Amino acid sequence: MKDPVPTNGSNRAWWGVFAAVPVLVVAFHWIAARPGMAFSGSDLRYFFYGVRETVQAALRHGELPLWQRGFFLGYPLVADPQAAVFAPTTWLTLPWNAPRSLTLATLLHFTIAGWGMAAWMRLRGLKPASGLLAAVLFALGAKQTVHVVHWTFAATTAFWPWMLAGLEGFAVQRRSRWLLVAAVATALAWLGGSPQMAHLGTIVAGLYALRVAIDLWPQRRGDAAWAVVIIPAGFVLAAVLVLPTLELSRLGARAVAVDYSFVTSWRWPDAWGLALYVLPRAYGDGRWGLNLWEATGFVGIPALALAVAAPARRRGILLFAVLALLGPWLALGEKAPLGLHWLLYKVLPGYGGFRVPTRGLLVTAFAVALLAAEGLEALRRSPTRGRMLRSAGVLAAAALLALILPRLPGFPFDPVATRRTAWFALLVSGLGALWLAVVWKGLRGALAGGAIVALAFYEPWYLFSRFNDVSLSKDEVPALNDFQPFVPRSPDPRRVGVLAKWGATINSPLRNGWEGTMGYGPMSIQRVRELLEATRLGSVFRLAASNGDATFPGADPSSRLWPLLATPIVISDRPQPGLQEFFVGKREWENRMVGFRAPALPRVFWTGAWEVAPDSAVTGPLLRAAQGTLAVLPEPPPLPPAVTSGGPVGPVAADSIQVEGAALQATVTAPADGLVVVLDPFYPGWTATVDGRPAPLLRADFAFQAVPVTAGRHEIRLTYRNRWVGIGAAVSLGSLVLLCAALALRSRAVRREA
């Protein structure tokens, strides 16, 4: 017998659900939500604080953060998706400092995710309690909570349910507005800052769109086509970020390729990861080799019990059941059964660009939230014996596994932490069984729904609400501020190279307003990374496909190539033989940070000599160029035929240099015709003027820039503009206008037919 189609509760009850979501989010994260507090986990301190401060400083001045100079010698920050420059919450939280801003944005995104789940469940015809359950399970689930250190995950996944709600609303009501909701939600997911999460969410929404199209095809084929194309249309709406990001990716650390060993890195070592669905805090001291935020896939024991009761004939249930199983399957990476992870790496567009297979467990959490809401609705409306037995069987299995798993040979987790979480698993399983018994006896109203929602909230709150580090936002000051007196004042060049074990120190030049040579982060310009590695390896060569963590490139300031980086100040947590020590700073982790003087070429200088050498044979010429007596070019410079390279001469340092954001200005006195070398990264979008007139800008010294000049005193100005931002903005706006017009025409045609 087919299950009856559920009907909604009253509007007042639903408004109560939407009002409850932000209250529950704040209650769950109350420690961080309090005024003046902030999430302060590792990657927030290491990377996101500095990036957000840079973005906020630019936006407050009415500019886009076109170019940052704080790490990896610089790259276009507007093209870094993790900067989330175009995300609405970035603009909404401008009044607060970076730690507080990111915290408020995270809480807001959890609220948006909860609202989206509730809206989706309402459109599916479920009762308010089921909608609130879905909101709690997804927005406050373990996987979302432990990934607060990657705030962009919440900023992106917040719009997953809205993508599905738009498709659901269109399937149910056939109104064009719901297609617009799906498209805009897709665009906001891509603007949220996590391409990996946006990619996964787009795939899920695309699969559900196909499922919706199957239902619509017999009735109106045009509507089926709309359902299929609306998610790709939403991706096009995000062109303002996507196009600049594609350019940076093409010229960045993954420009060559990403090999499979990289894609499968940070996977579950083995199937013991499934034990974390029953014993989530057994992870304990992390001896398994992963951070807990990457390892856990916990969705809740009651949620699993409800999920198996979901009626299979409801739209999308079988699809989401498969997606729920797919997350743990793919989390094993190269050890996934049937080689499924490797197969997706080969055939699924975009999937092979991301590592950490366990992040697919967020898709499992999303799917289980839907299935559990549908299961709750089915148990309250039609608690058949089969459904009750399936749910009771899951609860019994969870209790039994909590007792048995730690006693099995090879159990890899912390025994002390396991004992602490085992009793809680037994308690939750028992409470779930009690709830089932009450429902079986006939208590199926709002009280029963509220009870299971309360249990679903309490479970992750008890296990994970204190997982994330929280501190006073005003105390989250940048590291290395005791070195401030030794760094030149702005707008003079302020380049510092930090060689340290931890990202909080490596990226501190960005937070201190200095220019950074090293860095911690996934985005950089490929040639810069290759030159940094060359100082350590002794030669310059094209890096192969990424096969490991590229966020920490190595460098050696004692290398003969180091002067090319124009970095006279090196701060390190380890000895640097051959460099002059000038200051001993504070301790970070194991060692004190020590300042050294390093050999460095002038940031801007004239030379009358140059060599032409291909990148494949550039090491020898670069070693000569590191002395400042010549420049290395990939092709002859556009100078008059009478001007030829002279003997090694120079460098003649610029008389003055001013560096401000996406511009550099220098005064140079050239003793003869030659080149002004600017040791800033060469990247599309930079233009040069000499004495106010346009001048050719050349790639020089492998990764840097040069401008031809004649003899005499000249004003050199370099300015960066990202053309893809303008093109992307035009594509986004034009696509939105066209989409709205097409949907308006569709609505008119539907009314005419009616």
C-alpha positions in Angstrom: 0.0 0.0 0.0 1.4 3.4 -1.0 1.9 5.9 1.9 -0.5 8.8 2.1 1.0 12.1 1.0 1.7 14.1 4.1 0.1 17.5 4.7 1.6 20.5 6.3 0.8 21.8 9.8 -0.5 25.3 10.5 1.4 28.4 9.3 1.8 29.5 12.9 3.6 26.2 13.8 5.9 26.6 10.8 6.7 30.2 11.8 7.6 28.8 15.2 10.0 26.4 13.5 11.7 29.1 11.6 11.9 31.2 14.8 13.4 28.3 16.7 16.3 27.7 14.3 18.4 30.7 15.3 17.6 30.2 18.9 18.9 26.6 18.7 22.0 27.7 16.8 22.8 30.2 19.4 22.1 27.8 22.3 24.3 25.1 20.7 27.2 27.5 20.1 26.5 29.7 23.1 30.2 30.0 24.2 31.2 31.5 20.9 27.9 33.4 20.4 28.4 35.5 23.5 29.4 39.2 22.8 33.1 39.6 22.2 33.8 35.9 21.7 35.1 34.1 18.6 35.9 30.7 17.3 39.7 30.4 17.3 40.6 27.0 15.9 43.8 26.2 14.0 43.0 27.1 10.4 41.0 30.2 11.5 44.1 31.5 13.2 46.5 30.2 10.6 44.8 31.4 7.5 41.2 32.8 7.7 41.8 35.7 10.2 44.5 37.3 8.0 42.5 36.8 4.8 39.4 38.3 6.3 41.3 41.3 7.7 42.7 42.0 4.3 39.3 41.7 2.6 37.6 43.9 5.2 40.3 46.6 4.9 39.8 46.8 1.2 36.0 46.8 1.3 35.9 49.4 4.0 37.9 51.7 1.6 35.4 51.0 -1.2 37.7 48.7 -3.1 37.9 45.0 -4.0 41.0 43.2 -2.5 42.5 42.8 -6.0 46.0 42.0 -4.8 47.4 40.8 -1.5 51.1 40.9 -0.6 51.0 39.2 2.7 52.1 35.7 1.7 53.6 33.8 -1.3 54.9 37.1 -2.5 51.4 38.1 -3.6 48.5 36.9 -5.7 45.0 38.2 -6.6 43.0 37.7 -3.4 39.8 38.5 -5.2 40.3 35.3 -7.1 40.8 33.1 -4.0 37.5 31.5 -3.3 38.3 31.1 0.4 38.4 34.9 0.7 34.6 34.8 -0.1 34.8 38.4 -1.3 31.4 38.2 -3.0 29.6 36.3 -0.3 26.8 38.5 1.2 27.8 37.6 4.8 31.2 39.0 4.2 29.7 42.4 3.6 27.1 42.0 6.4 29.7 41.4 9.0 32.1 44.2 8.1 31.6 46.2 11.3 33.3 43.5 13.5 36.9 42.5 13.6 37.9 39.4 11.7 37.6 36.8 14.5 34.2 38.0 15.5 33.1 38.6 11.9 33.9 35.0 10.9 32.1 33.7 14.1 28.9 35.7 13.3 29.1 34.6 9.7 29.3 31.0 10.7 26.3 31.2 13.1 24.3 33.0 10.4 25.2 30.3 7.9 24.1 27.6 10.3 20.8 29.4 10.7 20.4 29.7 6.9 21.1 26.0 6.6 18.4 25.2 9.2 15.9 27.5 7.6 16.6 25.8 4.2 16.1 22.4 5.6 12.8 23.4 7.2 11.6 25.1 4.0 12.4 22.0 2.0 10.6 19.7 4.4 7.6 22.0 4.3 7.5 21.9 0.5 7.7 18.1 0.8 4.5 18.2 2.8 6.0 17.2 6.2 4.8 18.5 9.6 6.7 21.2 11.5 8.4 18.8 13.9 9.9 16.9 11.0 11.1 20.1 9.5 12.8 21.2 12.7 14.4 17.7 13.0 15.9 18.1 9.6 17.2 21.5 10.5 18.8 20.4 13.7 20.4 17.3 12.1 22.0 19.2 9.3 22.8 22.6 10.7 23.9 21.4 14.1 25.2 18.0 13.2 28.7 16.7 14.1 30.2 17.2 10.7 29.2 20.8 10.4 30.2 21.5 14.0 33.7 20.0 13.9 34.4 21.8 10.6 34.0 25.3 12.1 37.8 25.7 11.6 36.9 25.7 7.9 34.2 28.4 8.1 33.7 28.3 4.3 32.2 24.8 4.6 29.2 26.3 6.5 29.1 29.3 4.1 28.7 26.9 1.2 26.6 24.1 2.6 24.1 26.6 4.0 22.6 26.8 0.5 22.5 23.1 -0.3 18.9 22.7 1.2 17.8 25.9 -0.6 18.9 24.4 -3.9 16.8 21.4 -3.2 13.9 23.4 -1.8 13.8 25.4 -5.1 13.6 22.2 -7.1 10.9 20.8 -4.7 8.9 23.9 -4.8 8.9 23.9 -8.6 7.9 20.2 -8.7 5.0 20.8 -6.3 3.7 24.3 -7.3 5.1 24.7 -10.8 5.9 28.4 -10.1 8.9 30.0 -11.8 10.0 31.7 -8.6 11.2 28.4 -7.2 13.5 27.9 -10.2 15.0 31.3 -9.4 15.5 30.2 -5.7 17.3 27.1 -6.9 19.6 29.1 -9.3 20.4 31.8 -6.8 21.1 29.3 -4.0 23.5 27.5 -6.4 25.3 30.7 -7.1 25.5 31.6 -3.4 26.9 28.1 -2.6 29.8 28.8 -5.1 30.3 32.3 -3.7 30.5 30.9 -0.2 34.2 30.0 -0.4 34.5 26.2 -0.5 34.7 24.9 -4.1 34.8 21.3 -2.9 31.5 21.7 -1.0 30.0 23.7 -3.8 31.0 20.9 -6.2 29.4 18.2 -4.0 26.3 20.2 -3.5 25.9 20.9 -7.2 26.2 17.2 -7.9 23.5 16.4 -5.3 21.2 19.1 -6.6 21.8 18.0 -10.2 20.9 14.4 -9.4 17.7 15.5 -7.6 16.9 17.7 -10.6 17.0 14.6 -12.8 14.7 12.9 -10.4 12.3 15.8 -10.4 12.5 15.9 -14.2 11.3 12.3 -14.4 8.1 13.2 -12.6 7.5 16.3 -14.7 8.2 14.8 -18.1 4.8 13.1 -18.6 3.0 16.2 -17.7 5.0 19.1 -19.2 8.3 18.4 -20.9 9.3 22.0 -20.9 9.2 22.0 -17.1 11.3 18.9 -17.0 13.9 20.7 -19.1 13.8 23.7 -16.7 14.5 21.4 -13.8 17.5 20.0 -15.5 19.1 23.2 -16.6 18.4 25.4 -13.6 21.4 24.2 -11.4 23.9 24.8 -14.2 22.3 28.2 -14.7 23.0 28.9 -11.1 26.6 28.0 -11.5 26.8 30.6 -14.4 25.4 33.2 -12.0 28.6 32.8 -9.9 30.9 33.8 -12.8 32.1 36.9 -11.0 34.1 34.5 -8.7 34.4 31.5 -10.9 36.2 33.1 -13.8 39.0 34.8 -11.7 39.4 31.6 -9.7 39.9 29.6 -12.9 42.6 31.9 -14.0 44.4 31.7 -10.7 44.0 27.9 -10.7 45.5 27.7 -14.2 48.5 29.6 -13.1 48.6 28.3 -9.5 49.8 25.4 -7.5 47.7 22.9 -9.3 48.4 24.2 -12.7 50.1 21.1 -14.0 47.8 18.4 -12.6 46.7 16.7 -9.4 47.7 13.1 -9.2 45.6 10.4 -7.5 47.9 10.1 -4.4 47.0 13.8 -3.7 43.2 13.3 -4.3 43.1 10.2 -2.0 45.1 11.8 0.8 43.4 12.2 4.2 41.1 9.3 3.6 39.9 6.8 6.2 42.8 4.4 6.7 40.4 1.5 6.8 36.8 0.7 7.5 37.2 1.3 11.2 35.9 4.8 10.4 32.4 3.3 10.4 32.8 2.8 14.2 32.7 6.5 14.6 29.0 6.4 13.6 28.4 4.7 16.9 31.4 5.8 19.1 32.1 9.4 17.8 34.3 10.5 20.7 36.3 7.3 20.7 38.7 9.1 18.4 40.3 10.6 21.5 44.0 11.5 21.0 43.8 11.2 17.2 46.1 8.2 17.0 44.3 7.1 13.8 46.2 9.7 11.8 43.5 12.2 10.9 42.1 15.3 12.6 38.7 14.5 14.1 37.0 17.1 11.9 38.1 15.1 8.8 37.6 11.7 10.3 34.2 11.8 11.8 31.0 11.1 9.9 28.7 10.9 12.9 25.1 11.7 12.1 23.4 10.6 15.3 22.0 7.2 16.4 18.3 8.3 16.6 18.8 9.8 13.1 19.9 6.5 11.7 17.0 4.7 13.4 14.5 7.2 11.8 16.2 7.1 8.4 15.5 3.4 7.9 11.8 4.1 8.4 11.6 6.6 5.5 9.0 5.4 2.9 10.8 4.3 -0.2 8.1 5.5 -2.6 8.4 9.2 -1.6 10.3 11.3 -4.2 14.0 11.1 -3.8 14.2 8.7 -0.9 16.0 6.0 -2.8 18.4 8.6 -4.3 19.3 10.0 -0.9 19.6 6.5 0.6 22.3 5.8 -2.1 24.0 9.2 -1.3 24.0 8.4 2.4 25.8 5.2 1.7 28.1 6.8 -0.8 29.9 9.1 1.7 31.4 6.3 3.9 32.2 4.3 0.7 34.2 7.2 -0.8 35.7 8.1 2.5 38.0 5.1 2.1 39.6 6.8 -0.9 41.9 4.4 -2.8 40.7 1.6 -0.6 37.0 2.1 -1.5 35.3 -1.1 -2.7 35.2 -1.6 -6.4 37.6 1.2 -6.9 34.7 3.7 -6.9 36.7 6.7 -5.6 39.4 6.2 -8.3 36.6 5.8 -10.9 35.1 9.1 -9.9 38.5 10.7 -10.0 38.8 9.6 -13.6 35.3 10.3 -15.0 33.5 12.9 -12.8 34.4 16.4 -14.0 36.0 18.5 -11.2 36.1 15.7 -8.6 39.8 14.9 -9.3 40.8 18.4 -8.2 39.9 17.9 -4.5 41.5 15.9 -1.8 40.2 14.6 1.6 37.7 11.9 0.5 36.1 12.1 4.0 34.6 15.4 3.3 32.0 13.6 1.2 30.6 12.5 4.6 28.9 15.9 4.7 26.7 14.6 1.8 25.8 11.6 4.0 24.9 14.0 6.9 22.7 16.0 4.5 21.0 12.8 3.1 20.4 11.3 6.5 18.8 14.6 7.7 16.2 14.3 4.9 15.7 10.5 5.4 15.3 11.0 9.2 12.7 13.7 8.7 10.7 11.5 6.3 11.1 8.6 8.7 9.8 10.6 11.6 6.8 11.6 9.5 6.1 8.1 8.5 6.4 6.7 12.1 4.0 9.4 13.4 1.5 8.9 10.7 1.7 5.2 9.9 3.9 3.3 12.5 3.7 -0.1 10.7 5.3 -3.1 12.3 7.9 -3.2 9.6 9.0 0.4 10.2 9.1 -0.1 13.9 11.2 -3.2 13.6 13.7 -1.5 11.3 14.1 1.4 13.6 14.3 -0.7 16.7 16.8 -3.0 15.0 19.1 0.0 14.3 18.9 1.1 17.9 19.7 -2.4 19.2 22.6 -2.7 16.7 24.0 0.6 17.9 23.9 -0.5 21.5 25.4 -3.8 20.8 28.2 -2.4 18.6 29.0 0.2 21.3 29.8 -2.8 23.6 31.4 -5.1 21.1 33.5 -2.8 18.8 36.1 -1.8 21.4 36.7 -5.5 22.2 37.4 -6.5 18.6 41.0 -7.1 17.5 42.6 -4.1 15.8 40.3 -1.5 17.3 42.4 1.6 16.6 40.9 4.3 18.8 41.6 5.6 22.3 40.3 3.1 24.9 39.7 5.8 27.6 37.7 8.0 25.2 35.9 4.9 23.9 34.6 4.0 27.4 33.3 7.6 27.8 31.4 7.5 24.6 30.1 3.9 24.8 27.9 4.5 27.8 26.4 7.6 26.0 25.7 5.5 22.9 23.8 3.0 25.2 21.9 5.8 26.8 20.8 7.4 23.5 19.9 4.0 22.0 17.8 3.4 25.1 16.0 6.7 24.9 15.3 6.1 21.2 13.8 2.7 22.0 11.7 4.3 24.7 10.4 6.9 22.2 9.6 4.2 19.7 7.6 2.3 22.4 5.6 5.5 23.2 4.9 6.1 19.5 3.8 2.5 19.1 1.4 3.0 22.0 -0.3 5.9 20.2 1.5 9.1 21.4 2.2 10.6 18.0 1.4 14.3 18.3 3.5 17.4 18.8 4.9 16.1 22.1 6.3 13.0 20.4 7.8 15.1 17.6 9.3 17.6 20.1 10.8 14.8 22.2 12.8 13.3 19.3 13.9 16.7 18.1 15.2 17.4 21.7 17.1 14.2 21.6 18.5 14.9 18.2 19.7 18.3 19.5 21.1 17.0 22.8 23.2 14.3 21.2 25.6 16.4 19.2 25.4 19.2 21.8 26.8 16.8 24.4 29.4 15.3 22.2 30.6 18.3 20.1 29.4 21.7 21.3 32.7 22.3 23.2 34.9 20.8 20.5 35.9 24.1 18.9 38.3 26.5 20.5 36.8 29.8 21.6 38.5 32.9 22.9 38.0 36.6 23.3 38.0 38.1 19.8 40.1 41.0 21.0 42.8 38.6 22.2 43.3 37.1 18.7 46.2 39.4 17.8 48.7 38.4 15.1 51.9 36.6 16.0 55.4 38.2 15.6 54.2 41.6 16.5 57.3 42.0 18.6 59.3 42.1 15.3 57.3 45.2 14.2 60.1 47.7 15.0 62.5 46.0 12.5 60.1 46.1 9.5 60.0 49.3 7.4 57.0 51.5 7.6 54.3 51.6 5.0 54.2 52.5 2.1 57.8 51.3 1.8 58.3 47.7 0.9 58.0 45.5 4.0 58.9 42.0 2.8 59.5 39.3 5.4 60.2 35.6 5.0 58.9 33.4 7.9 60.2 29.9 8.1 58.3 28.1 10.8 56.5 24.9 11.6 53.0 26.4 12.1 50.7 28.5 9.9 49.8 31.0 12.6 53.4 32.3 12.4 54.0 31.8 8.7 51.0 33.9 7.7 51.5 36.5 10.4 53.0 39.0 7.9 49.6 39.2 6.3 48.0 40.0 9.6 50.7 42.5 10.6 50.4 44.4 7.3 53.8 43.3 6.1 54.6 41.6 2.8 55.2 37.9 3.1 57.5 35.7 1.1 56.4 32.3 2.6 52.9 31.3 3.4 50.4 28.7 4.4 47.4 28.2 2.1 46.3 26.3 -1.0 46.4 29.2 -3.5 49.6 30.7 -4.9 51.3 31.5 -8.2 53.0 28.4 -9.6 56.2 30.1 -10.7 56.6 31.6 -7.2 56.2 28.2 -5.6 58.7 26.7 -8.0 61.3 29.4 -7.2 60.8 29.0 -3.5 61.3 25.3 -3.8 64.4 26.0 -6.0 66.1 27.8 -3.2 65.8 24.5 -1.2 66.5 22.1 -4.0 69.2 24.0 -5.8 67.7 24.2 -9.3 64.5 25.4 -10.9 62.3 22.9 -12.6 58.6 22.5 -13.4 56.9 21.0 -10.4 55.1 17.7 -11.2 51.5 17.0 -10.4 50.6 17.8 -6.9 51.1 14.6 -4.8 51.1 16.0 -1.3 50.1 18.9 0.9 51.2 22.0 -1.2 50.2 24.5 1.5 53.7 24.5 3.0 56.3 25.1 0.3 59.9 24.9 1.4 62.7 27.5 1.1 66.3 28.0 2.1 67.4 31.6 2.8 71.1 30.6 2.6 70.6 29.6 -1.1 72.3 31.6 -3.8 68.9 32.1 -5.4 67.4 33.7 -2.2 68.4 37.3 -3.1 65.9 37.1 -6.1 63.1 37.1 -3.5 64.1 40.6 -2.3 63.5 39.5 1.3 66.2 40.9 3.7 64.4 39.9 6.9 64.0 36.2 7.8 62.2 35.1 10.9 62.6 31.4 11.8 62.0 28.9 14.6 65.2 27.0 13.7 68.8 28.0 13.2 69.8 29.6 9.9 73.6 29.0 9.4 75.3 31.7 7.5 72.7 34.4 8.3 73.2 37.2 10.8 71.0 37.1 13.8 69.5 40.4 15.0 66.6 39.7 17.4 65.2 36.9 19.5 61.5 37.0 19.8 58.7 35.2 21.7 58.3 31.5 21.7 55.7 29.8 19.5 55.2 26.1 20.2 58.6 24.5 20.8 61.1 27.2 19.9 61.6 31.0 20.0 61.3 33.0 16.8 64.6 34.5 15.8 65.2 37.3 13.3 68.0 37.1 10.7 69.4 39.3 8.0 69.5 37.7 4.6 71.1 38.7 1.3 68.5 40.4 -0.9 68.4 42.3 -4.1 66.7 45.7 -4.2 63.0 45.4 -4.7 63.2 47.6 -7.8 66.5 48.1 -9.7 68.0 49.0 -13.0 70.3 46.7 -15.0 71.9 47.2 -18.4 72.4 43.5 -19.0 70.2 40.6 -19.7 70.2 37.0 -20.9 67.6 35.1 -22.8 67.0 31.6 -21.5 64.0 29.2 -21.6 62.5 28.1 -18.3 63.8 24.6 -18.9 67.4 25.9 -18.6 67.0 28.9 -16.3 68.9 27.8 -13.2 72.4 28.9 -14.3 71.3 32.3 -15.6 69.2 32.8 -12.5 72.2 32.2 -10.3 73.9 35.0 -12.1 70.8 37.2 -12.0 70.7 36.7 -8.2 73.8 38.9 -8.1 71.8 41.8 -9.6 74.1 42.3 -12.5 71.7 41.1 -15.2 68.1 40.0 -15.8 66.9 36.7 -17.3 64.2 36.9 -19.9 62.3 34.1 -21.8 62.6 36.1 -25.0 64.5 39.2 -26.3 63.1 42.5 -24.8 61.3 45.0 -27.1 64.1 47.6 -27.2 65.5 49.5 -30.2 67.8 47.3 -32.3 70.7 49.5 -31.4 70.3 48.7 -27.7 71.9 45.5 -26.8 72.8 43.8 -23.5 75.9 45.3 -22.0 78.3 43.7 -19.6 77.2 42.7 -16.2 76.5 46.0 -14.4 74.2 47.0 -11.6 72.1 46.7 -9.7 71.2 50.4 -9.5 68.5 50.5 -6.8 65.5 52.7 -7.2 65.7 56.0 -5.5 62.3 55.5 -3.8 59.6 52.8 -3.8 56.0 53.0 -2.6 53.8 50.0 -2.4 50.1 50.3 -1.9 47.6 47.5 -2.5 47.4 46.8 -6.2 50.0 49.4 -7.2 53.7 50.0 -7.0 55.5 53.3 -7.8 59.2 53.8 -8.0 61.6 56.5 -9.1 64.7 55.1 -10.9 67.7 56.8 -12.4 69.0 54.7 -15.3 72.6 55.3 -16.2 71.9 53.9 -19.7 69.2 52.2 -21.7 68.2 48.9 -20.0 65.6 47.2 -17.8 64.0 48.2 -14.6 63.5 44.9 -12.7 60.6 44.7 -10.3 60.8 41.7 -8.0 57.0 41.3 -7.7 55.2 38.2 -9.3 54.4 38.4 -13.0 50.7 37.8 -13.4 48.1 38.7 -16.1 46.5 42.0 -15.3 49.6 44.0 -14.3 50.3 47.0 -16.5 53.2 49.4 -16.5 53.7 53.1 -17.2 57.0 55.0 -17.5 56.6 58.7 -16.9 52.9 58.3 -17.3 53.0 56.6 -20.7 52.2 52.9 -21.2 55.2 50.7 -21.4 55.6 46.9 -22.1 55.8 44.7 -19.0 58.1 41.7 -19.4 58.5 38.5 -17.4 61.9 38.5 -15.9 64.0 36.3 -13.6 61.5 33.5 -14.1 58.7 34.7 -11.9 59.0 38.5 -11.8 58.6 41.7 -13.9 60.7 44.1 -15.9 60.1 47.3 -17.8 62.4 48.7 -20.6 63.6 52.2 -20.0 66.0 54.7 -21.6 68.8 56.5 -19.9 67.7 59.1 -17.4 65.4 59.5 -14.4 62.0 57.9 -14.7 58.8 57.4 -12.7 57.7 53.7 -13.0 54.2 52.7 -12.0 52.7 49.2 -12.0 49.0 48.7 -11.5 47.0 45.5 -11.3 43.4 45.1 -12.6 41.7 41.7 -12.8 39.8 41.7 -16.1 38.0 38.5 -15.2 36.2 40.1 -12.3 34.7 42.6 -14.7 33.9 40.0 -17.3 32.5 37.7 -14.6 30.4 40.4 -13.1 28.9 41.1 -16.6 28.2 37.4 -17.1 26.6 37.1 -13.7 24.4 40.1 -14.1 23.5 39.4 -17.7 22.7 35.8 -16.9 20.5 36.9 -14.0 18.6 39.3 -16.2 18.2 36.7 -18.9 17.1 34.0 -16.4 14.5 36.4 -14.9 13.2 37.3 -18.3 13.0 33.7 -19.4 11.2 32.7 -16.2 8.7 35.6 -16.6 8.0 34.4 -20.2 7.5 30.9 -18.9 5.0 32.1 -16.2 3.1 34.1 -18.8 2.9 31.0 -21.1 1.6 28.9 -18.2 -1.1 31.4 -17.3 -2.1 31.6 -21.0 -2.4 27.8 -21.2 -4.4 27.7 -18.0 
